[in-house]
Structures are given as C-alpha cells and as structure tokens.
Amino acid sequence: QVQLVESGGGLVQPGGSLTLSCAVSGLRLESYAIGWFRQAPGKERERVSCVGSGDKPPSYAKSVKGRFTISRDNAKNTAYLQMNSLEPGDTAVYYCTPSCLPTSNYWGQGTQVTVSS
C-alpha cells in the first residue's frame, strides 16, 4: 500500500522560510518522479515543482522559481521542498505525489502553509 505523509507546514511571516517533507512508503522513491502540488481555497490544484528519477533538472512553476528548491533523499525514501522568501500568495495546502502529473493516484493528506503577518 502506497502512503505519502507530508509535514513541515505552518504559519510564517512574509519573507520567511519553511521546509516541507514527504515521507513515502510502499514504493521505492528512486524509481519515480516526485511532484509537489498546492491548492489554495477556491483554486485548482497546481504543480509547484517536479523532479524525475533520472538526471534531468527539476521544473518549477514561474511563481516559485528562484525561491523554492525540490530535493529527494532516496535512501530515506523522502522528498523535500525548501521554500524561501515566502509570500502571501504561497498560502495553500501542499501535497506530494510520486508523479509529475495531477492525475496521480497517490496523494498524501497535505500540509497547510499559511503566509501572513
């Protein structure tokens, strides 16, 4: 059974930083892409970043490029999203999935990120 558990969200002031973690079980993460998506109230889920299982560089949404960094530790079967210079527009529930596609069958419960002063 595939399970993903996101953690690390919280309330942060504009300009602050957070690191999200995604612990994966039930599959070997090294064989899969890993994507981070987010969904704000009243909006559709959007892809924030994705990195494949090979050597291709990760991709980022324009709105987060230069501020967010995706990474993975295959030995720990865990993925990360380092978020710097956070803005109120980054407020959303963040999800990880072993895919770069929003049609993935596997999602965690999400972790809430709120950026507010």
BALOBA-1460 file (C-alpha; in Angstrom, 3 decimals):
// residues 117
<rec num="1" residu="q" x="0.000" y="0.000" z="0.000"/>
<rec num="2" residu="v" x="1.455" y="3.335" z="-1.063"/>
<rec num="3" residu="q" x="1.400" y="6.065" z="1.562"/>
<rec num="4" residu="l" x="2.708" y="9.609" z="1.492"/>
<rec num="5" residu="v" x="2.912" y="11.786" z="4.590"/>
<rec num="6" residu="e" x="3.622" y="15.494" z="4.211"/>
<rec num="7" residu="s" x="4.874" y="17.563" z="7.133"/>
<rec num="8" residu="g" x="6.602" y="20.834" z="7.894"/>
<rec num="9" residu="g" x="3.848" y="23.298" z="7.130"/>
<rec num="10" residu="g" x="2.821" y="26.096" z="9.429"/>
<rec num="11" residu="l" x="2.302" y="29.808" z="9.845"/>
<rec num="12" residu="v" x="5.151" y="32.004" z="8.687"/>
<rec num="13" residu="q" x="5.593" y="35.718" z="8.084"/>
<rec num="14" residu="p" x="6.188" y="37.068" z="4.587"/>
<rec num="15" residu="g" x="9.833" y="36.649" z="3.690"/>
<rec num="16" residu="g" x="10.193" y="33.613" z="5.913"/>
<rec num="17" residu="s" x="11.158" y="30.057" z="5.078"/>
<rec num="18" residu="l" x="9.788" y="26.561" z="5.546"/>
<rec num="19" residu="t" x="10.943" y="23.118" z="4.533"/>
<rec num="20" residu="l" x="8.293" y="20.566" z="3.709"/>
<rec num="21" residu="s" x="8.966" y="16.840" z="3.896"/>
<rec num="22" residu="c" x="7.219" y="13.978" z="2.143"/>
<rec num="23" residu="a" x="7.818" y="10.527" z="3.627"/>
<rec num="24" residu="v" x="6.930" y="7.776" z="1.173"/>
<rec num="25" residu="s" x="6.233" y="4.123" z="1.889"/>
<rec num="26" residu="g" x="5.055" y="1.271" z="-0.288"/>
<rec num="27" residu="l" x="7.264" y="2.104" z="-3.247"/>
<rec num="28" residu="r" x="10.910" y="2.833" z="-3.922"/>
<rec num="29" residu="l" x="11.049" y="6.551" z="-4.472"/>
<rec num="30" residu="e" x="14.253" y="6.291" z="-6.513"/>
<rec num="31" residu="s" x="12.250" y="4.753" z="-9.362"/>
<rec num="32" residu="y" x="9.671" y="7.522" z="-9.510"/>
<rec num="33" residu="a" x="9.375" y="11.208" z="-10.184"/>
<rec num="34" residu="i" x="8.258" y="13.274" z="-7.242"/>
<rec num="35" residu="g" x="5.977" y="16.261" z="-7.543"/>
<rec num="36" residu="w" x="4.845" y="18.935" z="-5.144"/>
<rec num="37" residu="f" x="1.449" y="20.481" z="-5.771"/>
<rec num="38" residu="r" x="-0.572" y="23.055" z="-3.877"/>
<rec num="39" residu="q" x="-4.198" y="24.056" z="-3.649"/>
<rec num="40" residu="a" x="-5.436" y="27.344" z="-2.297"/>
<rec num="41" residu="p" x="-9.079" y="27.881" z="-1.280"/>
<rec num="42" residu="g" x="-11.300" y="28.285" z="-4.309"/>
<rec num="43" residu="k" x="-8.489" y="27.464" z="-6.725"/>
<rec num="44" residu="e" x="-7.471" y="24.387" z="-8.672"/>
<rec num="45" residu="r" x="-4.544" y="22.261" z="-7.602"/>
<rec num="46" residu="e" x="-1.372" y="23.464" z="-9.319"/>
<rec num="47" residu="r" x="2.024" y="21.918" z="-9.722"/>
<rec num="48" residu="v" x="4.730" y="23.746" z="-7.813"/>
<rec num="49" residu="s" x="7.735" y="21.626" z="-8.685"/>
<rec num="50" residu="c" x="8.677" y="18.223" z="-10.007"/>
<rec num="51" residu="v" x="11.851" y="16.196" z="-10.362"/>
<rec num="52" residu="g" x="12.216" y="12.964" z="-12.280"/>
<rec num="53" residu="s" x="14.009" y="9.817" z="-11.236"/>
<rec num="54" residu="g" x="16.889" y="10.464" z="-13.650"/>
<rec num="55" residu="d" x="19.351" y="13.289" z="-14.165"/>
<rec num="56" residu="k" x="17.042" y="15.867" z="-15.697"/>
<rec num="57" residu="p" x="16.900" y="19.124" z="-13.760"/>
<rec num="58" residu="p" x="13.762" y="19.830" z="-11.762"/>
<rec num="59" residu="s" x="10.991" y="22.054" z="-13.042"/>
<rec num="60" residu="y" x="9.342" y="24.880" z="-11.131"/>
<rec num="61" residu="a" x="6.236" y="26.966" z="-11.553"/>
<rec num="62" residu="k" x="7.097" y="30.507" z="-12.628"/>
<rec num="63" residu="s" x="5.642" y="31.878" z="-9.427"/>
<rec num="64" residu="v" x="8.123" y="29.979" z="-7.238"/>
<rec num="65" residu="k" x="11.220" y="29.740" z="-9.419"/>
<rec num="66" residu="g" x="14.251" y="31.050" z="-7.615"/>
<rec num="67" residu="r" x="12.546" y="30.775" z="-4.232"/>
<rec num="68" residu="f" x="11.687" y="27.061" z="-3.903"/>
<rec num="69" residu="t" x="14.005" y="24.077" z="-4.203"/>
<rec num="70" residu="i" x="12.886" y="20.462" z="-4.581"/>
<rec num="71" residu="s" x="15.112" y="17.630" z="-3.460"/>
<rec num="72" residu="r" x="14.942" y="13.959" z="-2.639"/>
<rec num="73" residu="d" x="16.782" y="11.532" z="-0.400"/>
<rec num="74" residu="n" x="16.259" y="8.144" z="-1.990"/>
<rec num="75" residu="a" x="17.949" y="6.359" z="0.899"/>
<rec num="76" residu="k" x="15.317" y="7.775" z="3.245"/>
<rec num="77" residu="n" x="12.509" y="7.472" z="0.669"/>
<rec num="78" residu="t" x="11.743" y="11.111" z="1.402"/>
<rec num="79" residu="a" x="11.309" y="14.229" z="-0.699"/>
<rec num="80" residu="y" x="11.632" y="17.835" z="0.373"/>
<rec num="81" residu="l" x="10.528" y="21.274" z="-0.712"/>
<rec num="82" residu="q" x="12.627" y="24.134" z="0.616"/>
<rec num="83" residu="m" x="10.610" y="27.349" z="0.428"/>
<rec num="84" residu="n" x="12.296" y="30.716" z="0.879"/>
<rec num="85" residu="s" x="11.084" y="34.291" z="0.579"/>
<rec num="86" residu="l" x="7.548" y="33.150" z="1.164"/>
<rec num="87" residu="e" x="4.718" y="35.392" z="0.013"/>
<rec num="88" residu="p" x="1.042" y="35.531" z="0.992"/>
<rec num="89" residu="g" x="0.250" y="34.059" z="-2.431"/>
<rec num="90" residu="d" x="2.051" y="30.871" z="-1.383"/>
<rec num="91" residu="t" x="-0.665" y="30.156" z="1.183"/>
<rec num="92" residu="a" x="-2.172" y="26.770" z="0.324"/>
<rec num="93" residu="v" x="-2.294" y="23.129" z="1.251"/>
<rec num="94" residu="y" x="0.793" y="21.441" z="-0.168"/>
<rec num="95" residu="y" x="0.738" y="17.853" z="-1.411"/>
<rec num="96" residu="c" x="3.353" y="15.464" z="-2.716"/>
<rec num="97" residu="t" x="2.871" y="12.628" z="-5.166"/>
<rec num="98" residu="p" x="5.135" y="10.101" z="-6.924"/>
<rec num="99" residu="s" x="4.413" y="11.700" z="-10.280"/>
<rec num="100" residu="c" x="4.664" y="14.985" z="-12.145"/>
<rec num="101" residu="l" x="1.034" y="14.700" z="-13.208"/>
<rec num="102" residu="p" x="-2.023" y="15.952" z="-11.321"/>
<rec num="103" residu="t" x="-3.795" y="12.742" z="-12.334"/>
<rec num="104" residu="s" x="-1.622" y="10.667" z="-9.993"/>
<rec num="105" residu="n" x="-3.465" y="8.065" z="-7.978"/>
<rec num="106" residu="y" x="-1.361" y="8.603" z="-4.864"/>
<rec num="107" residu="w" x="-1.596" y="11.645" z="-2.647"/>
<rec num="108" residu="g" x="-0.821" y="12.460" z="0.938"/>
<rec num="109" residu="q" x="-3.145" y="14.304" z="3.297"/>
<rec num="110" residu="g" x="-1.356" y="17.581" z="2.636"/>
<rec num="111" residu="t" x="0.258" y="20.122" z="4.916"/>
<rec num="112" residu="q" x="-1.060" y="23.654" z="5.390"/>
<rec num="113" residu="v" x="1.231" y="26.578" z="4.667"/>
<rec num="114" residu="t" x="-0.012" y="29.999" z="5.712"/>
<rec num="115" residu="v" x="1.999" y="33.114" z="4.959"/>
<rec num="116" residu="s" x="0.708" y="36.083" z="6.881"/>
<rec num="117" residu="s" x="1.893" y="38.922" z="9.070"/>
